[in-house]
Amino acid sequence: MRWLWFVRTDINKSWAGLEIPVHPNVVALFSIGLISHVGNGNNTFFWTDRWLFGCCIRDIAPNVFSAVPRKFLKRSVAEAFPEQRWPWDVGGLSVIGLFEYSQLWDIIQDFLLTTTKDLHGWRFESSGFFSSRSAHRAFFNGSIFEPWRCIWKSWGPGQV
């Protein structure tokens, strides 16, 4: 998760454009923990990031999201907004999907891009900055077996 955080928040590094192999469960938790505040939209994914009222499109319009081919899921907000390109990503929709589409259209119409950079926050830390410790706690939250205690054992008693 730390690498995923760096890819999103430190885009000037030489490795920022590389595809990093990550387990799907880790990617899922990362997408839950990452909150995006859109500025210019260049570093926020339109379809998968939580940029719209703290939600992603999948949360707001799941039937619309399921009609989007995989190749468009990495489209940035900046790429989706000019000339309303995002509707062209959507394939065939059911009646429920059309209802969700119209709601999504209404919500997005009032959204404006600015010239500032996109900011990303981490919902599992009060500071908003990512920490491996908070990621491990979130990943194993509610677990009966606590493997994270072995990982953080080097911190000492009372610090976990």
ROPA-862544 format. One record per atom (N, C-alpha, C): x, y, z; atom name. Coordinates in steps of 0.001 Angstrom, whole numbers, plus 500000, padded with zeros to 6 digits. Layout:
BEGIN
+--------+--------+--------+-------+
:   east :  north :     up : atomo :
+--------+--------+--------+-------+
:      X :      Y :      Z :    CA :
...
+--------+--------+--------+-------+
//
This chain:
BEGIN
+--------+--------+--------+-------+
:   east :  north :     up : atomo :
+--------+--------+--------+-------+
: 500814 : 498808 : 500000 :     N :
: 500000 : 500000 : 500000 :    CA :
: 500860 : 501260 : 500000 :     C :
: 502005 : 501151 : 500621 :     N :
: 502894 : 502317 : 500664 :    CA :
: 503302 : 502743 : 499251 :     C :
: 503584 : 501759 : 498394 :     N :
: 503943 : 502082 : 497020 :    CA :
: 502753 : 502694 : 496283 :     C :
: 501579 : 502195 : 496521 :     N :
: 500393 : 502772 : 495887 :    CA :
: 500207 : 504232 : 496316 :     C :
: 500465 : 504508 : 497594 :     N :
: 500373 : 505881 : 498097 :    CA :
: 501396 : 506774 : 497405 :     C :
: 502638 : 506284 : 497289 :     N :
: 503680 : 507076 : 496639 :    CA :
: 503358 : 507343 : 495171 :     C :
: 502804 : 506373 : 494489 :     N :
: 502449 : 506543 : 493078 :    CA :
: 501421 : 507656 : 492924 :     C :
: 500509 : 507766 : 493868 :     N :
: 499443 : 508776 : 493764 :    CA :
: 499858 : 510146 : 494273 :     C :
: 500782 : 510194 : 495237 :     N :
: 501104 : 511475 : 495861 :    CA :
: 502460 : 512044 : 495472 :     C :
: 503316 : 511249 : 494884 :     N :
: 504658 : 511708 : 494526 :    CA :
: 504893 : 511418 : 493046 :     C :
: 504154 : 512109 : 492189 :     N :
: 504126 : 511782 : 490762 :    CA :
: 505386 : 512203 : 490009 :     C :
: 506275 : 512950 : 490632 :     N :
: 507483 : 513399 : 489952 :    CA :
: 508628 : 512396 : 490032 :     C :
: 508469 : 511323 : 490765 :     N :
: 509510 : 510302 : 490861 :    CA :
: 509581 : 509515 : 489552 :     C :
: 510755 : 508980 : 489263 :     N :
: 510968 : 508275 : 487999 :    CA :
: 510130 : 507003 : 487885 :     C :
: 509787 : 506389 : 489001 :     N :
: 509018 : 505148 : 488980 :    CA :
: 507512 : 505385 : 489028 :     C :
: 507082 : 506622 : 489038 :     N :
: 505661 : 506930 : 489234 :    CA :
: 504767 : 506349 : 488136 :     C :
: 505249 : 506208 : 486922 :     N :
: 504405 : 505705 : 485850 :    CA :
: 504399 : 504196 : 485709 :     C :
: 505173 : 503505 : 486536 :     N :
: 505263 : 502052 : 486420 :    CA :
: 504042 : 501363 : 487023 :     C :
: 503686 : 500246 : 486437 :     N :
: 502590 : 499423 : 486963 :    CA :
: 503158 : 498524 : 488054 :     C :
: 502691 : 498659 : 489269 :     N :
: 503214 : 497915 : 490401 :    CA :
: 502287 : 496736 : 490682 :     C :
: 502827 : 495494 : 490682 :     N :
: 501962 : 494345 : 490970 :    CA :
: 501567 : 494324 : 492447 :     C :
: 500281 : 494375 : 492702 :     N :
: 499756 : 494421 : 494066 :    CA :
: 498565 : 493472 : 494150 :     C :
: 498450 : 492773 : 495269 :     N :
: 497333 : 491846 : 495483 :    CA :
: 496014 : 492619 : 495409 :     C :
: 494986 : 492038 : 494801 :     N :
: 493688 : 492722 : 494672 :    CA :
: 493081 : 493167 : 496006 :     C :
: 493303 : 492411 : 497092 :     N :
: 492770 : 492820 : 498393 :    CA :
: 493435 : 494107 : 498885 :     C :
: 494707 : 494242 : 498603 :     N :
: 495438 : 495450 : 498995 :    CA :
: 494935 : 496638 : 498180 :     C :
: 494729 : 496431 : 496891 :     N :
: 494207 : 497496 : 496034 :    CA :
: 492820 : 497918 : 496507 :     C :
: 491990 : 496954 : 496891 :     N :
: 490632 : 497262 : 497358 :    CA :
: 490662 : 498108 : 498626 :     C :
: 491507 : 497732 : 499592 :     N :
: 491594 : 498528 : 500821 :    CA :
: 492167 : 499902 : 500529 :     C :
: 493150 : 499975 : 499642 :     N :
: 493725 : 501268 : 499290 :    CA :
: 492675 : 502180 : 498672 :     C :
: 491836 : 501632 : 497808 :     N :
: 490804 : 502461 : 497179 :    CA :
: 489765 : 502938 : 498189 :     C :
: 489553 : 502170 : 499249 :     N :
: 488649 : 502606 : 500315 :    CA :
: 489292 : 503717 : 501144 :     C :
: 490588 : 503591 : 501400 :     N :
: 491288 : 504541 : 502262 :    CA :
: 491654 : 505847 : 501595 :     C :
: 491782 : 505865 : 500270 :     N :
: 492213 : 507065 : 499552 :    CA :
: 491023 : 507971 : 499270 :     C :
: 491133 : 509211 : 499688 :     N :
: 490128 : 510226 : 499384 :    CA :
: 490804 : 511279 : 498508 :     C :
: 490208 : 511565 : 497370 :     N :
: 490803 : 512507 : 496426 :    CA :
: 490028 : 513814 : 496413 :     C :
: 490779 : 514911 : 496443 :     N :
: 490213 : 516251 : 496324 :    CA :
: 490681 : 516788 : 494976 :     C :
: 489774 : 516884 : 494043 :     N :
: 490133 : 517207 : 492666 :    CA :
: 490419 : 518690 : 492519 :     C :
: 491539 : 518967 : 491893 :     N :
: 491899 : 520319 : 491477 :    CA :
: 491817 : 520360 : 489959 :     C :
: 492959 : 520043 : 489313 :     N :
: 492988 : 520022 : 487849 :    CA :
: 492546 : 518666 : 487280 :     C :
: 492434 : 517652 : 488124 :     N :
: 491940 : 516346 : 487702 :    CA :
: 492958 : 515438 : 487052 :     C :
: 494212 : 515841 : 486995 :     N :
: 495239 : 515046 : 486304 :    CA :
: 495660 : 513798 : 487058 :     C :
: 495525 : 513779 : 488379 :     N :
: 496016 : 512657 : 489180 :    CA :
: 494887 : 511960 : 489943 :     C :
: 493693 : 512032 : 489424 :     N :
: 492544 : 511366 : 490042 :    CA :
: 491808 : 510582 : 488966 :     C :
: 491562 : 509296 : 489232 :     N :
: 490855 : 508460 : 488268 :    CA :
: 489357 : 508712 : 488361 :     C :
: 488742 : 509015 : 487234 :     N :
: 487325 : 509354 : 487179 :    CA :
: 486439 : 508218 : 487672 :     C :
: 486678 : 507005 : 487221 :     N :
: 485770 : 505900 : 487499 :    CA :
: 486032 : 505202 : 488819 :     C :
: 487254 : 505199 : 489327 :     N :
: 487576 : 504350 : 490479 :    CA :
: 487952 : 505096 : 491750 :     C :
: 488374 : 506347 : 491674 :     N :
: 488765 : 507072 : 492884 :    CA :
: 487562 : 507674 : 493593 :     C :
: 487718 : 507925 : 494873 :     N :
: 486674 : 508541 : 495703 :    CA :
: 486849 : 510057 : 495657 :     C :
: 486306 : 510667 : 494633 :     N :
: 486471 : 512105 : 494431 :    CA :
: 485153 : 512863 : 494437 :     C :
: 484063 : 512167 : 494353 :     N :
: 482751 : 512795 : 494256 :    CA :
: 482021 : 512656 : 495583 :     C :
: 482089 : 513688 : 496413 :     N :
: 481487 : 513677 : 497752 :    CA :
: 482022 : 512532 : 498607 :     C :
: 483307 : 512196 : 498440 :     N :
: 483926 : 511115 : 499206 :    CA :
: 483570 : 509732 : 498709 :     C :
: 482916 : 509654 : 497561 :     N :
: 482503 : 508370 : 496988 :    CA :
: 483122 : 508199 : 495608 :     C :
: 483156 : 506962 : 495165 :     N :
: 483557 : 506700 : 493788 :    CA :
: 482289 : 506444 : 492971 :     C :
: 482450 : 506447 : 491659 :     N :
: 481302 : 506247 : 490776 :    CA :
: 480637 : 504894 : 491047 :     C :
: 481438 : 503900 : 491411 :     N :
: 480894 : 502562 : 491706 :    CA :
: 479892 : 502625 : 492860 :     C :
: 480130 : 503497 : 493848 :     N :
: 479217 : 503640 : 494985 :    CA :
: 477935 : 504373 : 494591 :     C :
: 478063 : 505382 : 493759 :     N :
: 476930 : 506226 : 493391 :    CA :
: 476063 : 505576 : 492313 :     C :
: 476729 : 504987 : 491316 :     N :
: 476002 : 504406 : 490181 :    CA :
: 476620 : 503064 : 489791 :     C :
: 476360 : 502006 : 490569 :     N :
: 477003 : 500713 : 490302 :    CA :
: 476663 : 500105 : 488947 :     C :
: 475453 : 500325 : 488459 :     N :
: 475077 : 499774 : 487151 :    CA :
: 475768 : 500509 : 486006 :     C :
: 475978 : 501797 : 486180 :     N :
: 476733 : 502566 : 485179 :    CA :
: 478187 : 502110 : 485200 :     C :
: 478749 : 501976 : 486402 :     N :
: 480146 : 501543 : 486524 :    CA :
: 480368 : 500177 : 485876 :     C :
: 479439 : 499264 : 486077 :     N :
: 479597 : 497916 : 485514 :    CA :
: 479505 : 497917 : 483988 :     C :
: 478976 : 498978 : 483384 :     N :
: 478877 : 499073 : 481926 :    CA :
: 480105 : 499735 : 481295 :     C :
: 481094 : 500077 : 482113 :     N :
: 482310 : 500715 : 481602 :    CA :
: 483373 : 499645 : 481359 :     C :
: 483908 : 499543 : 480136 :     N :
: 484966 : 498577 : 479866 :    CA :
: 486224 : 498869 : 480683 :     C :
: 486946 : 497831 : 481006 :     N :
: 488143 : 497918 : 481842 :    CA :
: 489166 : 498920 : 481310 :     C :
: 489280 : 499060 : 480010 :     N :
: 490293 : 499936 : 479428 :    CA :
: 490071 : 501408 : 479771 :     C :
: 488856 : 501789 : 480187 :     N :
: 488559 : 503176 : 480534 :    CA :
: 488651 : 503458 : 482038 :     C :
: 488885 : 502456 : 482855 :     N :
: 488862 : 502642 : 484304 :    CA :
: 490000 : 503531 : 484812 :     C :
: 491081 : 503661 : 484067 :     N :
: 492205 : 504511 : 484477 :    CA :
: 492119 : 505906 : 483859 :     C :
: 490989 : 506270 : 483312 :     N :
: 490816 : 507614 : 482745 :    CA :
: 490798 : 508628 : 483881 :     C :
: 491579 : 509686 : 483727 :     N :
: 491622 : 510713 : 484769 :    CA :
: 490392 : 511615 : 484675 :     C :
: 490137 : 512340 : 485737 :     N :
: 489030 : 513294 : 485744 :    CA :
: 489272 : 514352 : 484674 :     C :
: 490530 : 514776 : 484510 :     N :
: 490865 : 515782 : 483499 :    CA :
: 490594 : 515276 : 482090 :     C :
: 490772 : 513987 : 481836 :     N :
: 490494 : 513413 : 480520 :    CA :
: 488998 : 513216 : 480302 :     C :
: 488260 : 512980 : 481374 :     N :
: 486830 : 512678 : 481260 :    CA :
: 485964 : 513920 : 481097 :     C :
: 486409 : 515058 : 481611 :     N :
: 485556 : 516241 : 481631 :    CA :
: 485486 : 517042 : 480336 :     C :
: 486603 : 517264 : 479630 :     N :
: 486477 : 518113 : 478433 :    CA :
: 485486 : 517517 : 477443 :     C :
: 484598 : 518356 : 476973 :     N :
: 483596 : 517958 : 475982 :    CA :
: 482782 : 516745 : 476424 :     C :
: 482619 : 516560 : 477719 :     N :
: 481822 : 515448 : 478273 :    CA :
: 482220 : 514105 : 477661 :     C :
: 483490 : 513724 : 477811 :     N :
: 483970 : 512452 : 477251 :    CA :
: 483541 : 511236 : 478060 :     C :
: 483261 : 511410 : 479355 :     N :
: 482967 : 510245 : 480194 :    CA :
: 481736 : 509458 : 479747 :     C :
: 480676 : 510079 : 479204 :     N :
: 479535 : 509257 : 478776 :    CA :
: 479883 : 508281 : 477654 :     C :
: 480907 : 508587 : 476878 :     N :
: 481304 : 507702 : 475777 :    CA :
: 481953 : 506426 : 476300 :     C :
: 482363 : 506418 : 477568 :     N :
: 482956 : 505224 : 478167 :    CA :
: 481905 : 504169 : 478505 :     C :
: 480675 : 504588 : 478648 :     N :
: 479603 : 503709 : 479139 :    CA :
: 478999 : 502910 : 477995 :     C :
: 478892 : 501589 : 478203 :     N :
: 478279 : 500705 : 477200 :    CA :
: 476772 : 500649 : 477374 :     C :
: 476159 : 499524 : 477020 :     N :
: 474715 : 499360 : 477134 :    CA :
: 474248 : 499382 : 478583 :     C :
: 473137 : 500035 : 478826 :     N :
: 472605 : 500173 : 480183 :    CA :
: 471197 : 499602 : 480283 :     C :
: 470888 : 499076 : 481455 :     N :
: 469525 : 498631 : 481753 :    CA :
: 468685 : 499854 : 482126 :     C :
: 467434 : 499649 : 482417 :     N :
: 466561 : 500746 : 482837 :    CA :
: 467081 : 501362 : 484134 :     C :
: 467484 : 500526 : 485072 :     N :
: 468049 : 501030 : 486332 :    CA :
: 469336 : 501785 : 486051 :     C :
: 470145 : 501263 : 485129 :     N :
: 471381 : 501934 : 484749 :    CA :
: 471121 : 503303 : 484144 :     C :
: 470074 : 503428 : 483349 :     N :
: 469723 : 504724 : 482769 :    CA :
: 469310 : 505720 : 483847 :     C :
: 468573 : 505252 : 484848 :     N :
: 468191 : 506114 : 485969 :    CA :
: 469436 : 506597 : 486718 :     C :
: 470357 : 505668 : 487013 :     N :
: 471607 : 506040 : 487679 :    CA :
: 472423 : 507001 : 486821 :     C :
: 472450 : 506763 : 485523 :     N :
: 473189 : 507614 : 484593 :    CA :
: 472669 : 509044 : 484648 :     C :
: 471350 : 509209 : 484660 :     N :
: 470783 : 510557 : 484699 :    CA :
: 471099 : 511251 : 486021 :     C :
: 471086 : 510499 : 487123 :     N :
: 471467 : 511083 : 488410 :    CA :
: 472934 : 511492 : 488403 :     C :
: 473795 : 510629 : 487873 :     N :
: 475225 : 510919 : 487794 :    CA :
: 475472 : 512151 : 486923 :     C :
: 474769 : 512240 : 485826 :     N :
: 474886 : 513395 : 484932 :    CA :
: 474570 : 514687 : 485692 :     C :
: 473483 : 514687 : 486445 :     N :
: 473089 : 515871 : 487209 :    CA :
: 474141 : 516258 : 488242 :     C :
: 474719 : 515273 : 488911 :     N :
: 475726 : 515545 : 489940 :    CA :
: 476988 : 516131 : 489312 :     C :
: 477433 : 515558 : 488222 :     N :
: 478707 : 515947 : 487622 :    CA :
: 478616 : 517272 : 486872 :     C :
: 477446 : 517662 : 486412 :     N :
: 477301 : 518902 : 485644 :    CA :
: 477795 : 520129 : 486402 :     C :
: 477660 : 520153 : 487702 :     N :
: 478039 : 521320 : 488494 :    CA :
: 479494 : 521296 : 488947 :     C :
: 480211 : 520236 : 488614 :     N :
: 481593 : 520095 : 489079 :    CA :
: 482536 : 520868 : 488159 :     C :
: 483432 : 521651 : 488767 :     N :
: 484376 : 522452 : 487982 :    CA :
: 485805 : 522079 : 488347 :     C :
: 486667 : 521991 : 487342 :     N :
: 488089 : 521780 : 487566 :    CA :
: 488765 : 523122 : 487804 :     C :
: 489851 : 523103 : 488565 :     N :
: 490617 : 524313 : 488839 :    CA :
: 492040 : 524125 : 488312 :     C :
: 492905 : 525070 : 488606 :     N :
: 494298 : 524964 : 488161 :    CA :
: 495205 : 524363 : 489226 :     C :
: 494692 : 524096 : 490413 :     N :
: 495515 : 523525 : 491473 :    CA :
: 495695 : 522029 : 491267 :     C :
: 496713 : 521461 : 491891 :     N :
: 496961 : 520024 : 491799 :    CA :
: 495929 : 519259 : 492623 :     C :
: 495688 : 518028 : 492223 :     N :
: 494817 : 517151 : 493007 :    CA :
: 495506 : 516809 : 494323 :     C :
: 494730 : 516713 : 495382 :     N :
: 495253 : 516321 : 496686 :    CA :
: 494612 : 515003 : 497091 :     C :
: 495413 : 514149 : 497714 :     N :
: 494906 : 512864 : 498158 :    CA :
: 495106 : 512741 : 499664 :     C :
: 494093 : 512237 : 500337 :     N :
: 494155 : 512036 : 501778 :    CA :
: 493920 : 510577 : 502128 :     C :
: 494333 : 510207 : 503340 :     N :
: 494201 : 508841 : 503832 :    CA :
: 493194 : 508849 : 504963 :     C :
: 492068 : 508187 : 504771 :     N :
: 490961 : 508255 : 505730 :    CA :
: 491241 : 507547 : 507051 :     C :
: 492272 : 506701 : 507114 :     N :
: 492555 : 505943 : 508330 :    CA :
: 493516 : 506657 : 509267 :     C :
: 493904 : 507876 : 508947 :     N :
: 494755 : 508697 : 509815 :    CA :
: 494098 : 510056 : 509981 :     C :
: 494088 : 510572 : 511188 :     N :
: 493481 : 511882 : 511412 :    CA :
: 494245 : 512987 : 510685 :     C :
: 495548 : 512781 : 510468 :     N :
: 496357 : 513771 : 509757 :    CA :
: 496066 : 513773 : 508258 :     C :
: 495489 : 512691 : 507752 :     N :
: 495235 : 512578 : 506327 :    CA :
: 496401 : 512012 : 505538 :     C :
: 497523 : 511758 : 506207 :     N :
: 498691 : 511196 : 505537 :    CA :
: 498768 : 509701 : 505777 :     C :
: 499218 : 508988 : 504773 :     N :
: 499319 : 507545 : 504835 :    CA :
: 500374 : 507118 : 505847 :     C :
: 500084 : 506037 : 506571 :     N :
: 501089 : 505364 : 507388 :    CA :
: 500873 : 503865 : 507236 :     C :
: 501974 : 503131 : 507188 :     N :
: 501872 : 501671 : 507068 :    CA :
: 501158 : 501086 : 508278 :     C :
: 501366 : 501696 : 509421 :     N :
: 500736 : 501221 : 510647 :    CA :
: 499204 : 501286 : 510543 :     C :
: 498699 : 502420 : 510076 :     N :
: 497240 : 502550 : 509947 :    CA :
: 496698 : 501620 : 508867 :     C :
: 497491 : 501386 : 507819 :     N :
: 497063 : 500468 : 506766 :    CA :
: 496947 : 499049 : 507304 :     C :
: 497922 : 498618 : 508109 :     N :
: 497862 : 497276 : 508700 :    CA :
: 496690 : 497148 : 509657 :     C :
: 496472 : 498164 : 510455 :     N :
: 495338 : 498118 : 511381 :    CA :
: 494016 : 498016 : 510632 :     C :
: 493877 : 498787 : 509556 :     N :
: 492642 : 498751 : 508769 :    CA :
: 492486 : 497403 : 508065 :     C :
: 493596 : 496866 : 507570 :     N :
: 493554 : 495618 : 506828 :    CA :
: 493107 : 494455 : 507708 :     C :
: 493538 : 494453 : 508972 :     N :
: 493213 : 493342 : 509866 :    CA :
: 492163 : 493713 : 510909 :     C :
: 491430 : 494789 : 510695 :     N :
: 490388 : 495224 : 511612 :    CA :
: 489308 : 494145 : 511722 :     C :
: 489005 : 493733 : 512932 :     N :
: 487982 : 492726 : 513169 :    CA :
: 488475 : 491301 : 513061 :     C :
: 489739 : 491125 : 512780 :     N :
: 490298 : 489791 : 512631 :    CA :
: 490497 : 489138 : 513993 :     C :
: 490146 : 487874 : 514098 :     N :
: 490384 : 487132 : 515343 :    CA :
: 491865 : 486818 : 515457 :     C :
: 492442 : 486339 : 514376 :     N :
: 493882 : 486110 : 514318 :    CA :
: 494528 : 487453 : 513995 :     C :
: 495472 : 487866 : 514758 :     N :
: 496060 : 489191 : 514595 :    CA :
: 497500 : 489109 : 514080 :     C :
: 497671 : 488835 : 512778 :     N :
: 499029 : 488734 : 512240 :    CA :
: 499770 : 490058 : 512263 :     C :
: 499050 : 491155 : 512320 :     N :
: 499706 : 492445 : 512356 :    CA :
: 500513 : 492628 : 513637 :     C :
: 500135 : 491935 : 514725 :     N :
: 500919 : 492040 : 515957 :    CA :
: 502337 : 491514 : 515748 :     C :
: 502479 : 490450 : 514945 :     N :
: 503815 : 489924 : 514638 :    CA :
: 504610 : 490931 : 513821 :     C :
: 503937 : 491583 : 512884 :     N :
: 504613 : 492557 : 512029 :    CA :
: 505088 : 493742 : 512849 :     C :
: 504257 : 494210 : 513772 :     N :
: 504578 : 495407 : 514544 :    CA :
: 505229 : 495069 : 515897 :     C :
: 505625 : 493808 : 516084 :     N :
: 506213 : 493391 : 517347 :    CA :
: 507450 : 494223 : 517680 :     C :
: 508186 : 494667 : 516698 :     N :
: 509403 : 495438 : 516930 :    CA :
: 509114 : 496800 : 517566 :     C :
: 507856 : 497223 : 517572 :     N :
: 507503 : 498524 : 518165 :    CA :
: 507531 : 498477 : 519693 :     C :
: 507399 : 497293 : 520253 :     N :
: 507414 : 497180 : 521710 :    CA :
: 506021 : 497130 : 522286 :     C :
: 505907 : 496708 : 523544 :     N :
: 504590 : 496583 : 524171 :    CA :
: 503922 : 497949 : 524376 :     C :
: 502623 : 497951 : 524228 :     N :
: 501854 : 499162 : 524489 :    CA :
: 501875 : 500167 : 523353 :     C :
: 502609 : 499898 : 522286 :     N :
: 502672 : 500852 : 521191 :    CA :
: 501814 : 500454 : 520021 :     C :
: 501235 : 499262 : 520056 :     N :
: 500396 : 498817 : 518942 :    CA :
: 498981 : 499186 : 519228 :     C :
+--------+--------+--------+-------+
//
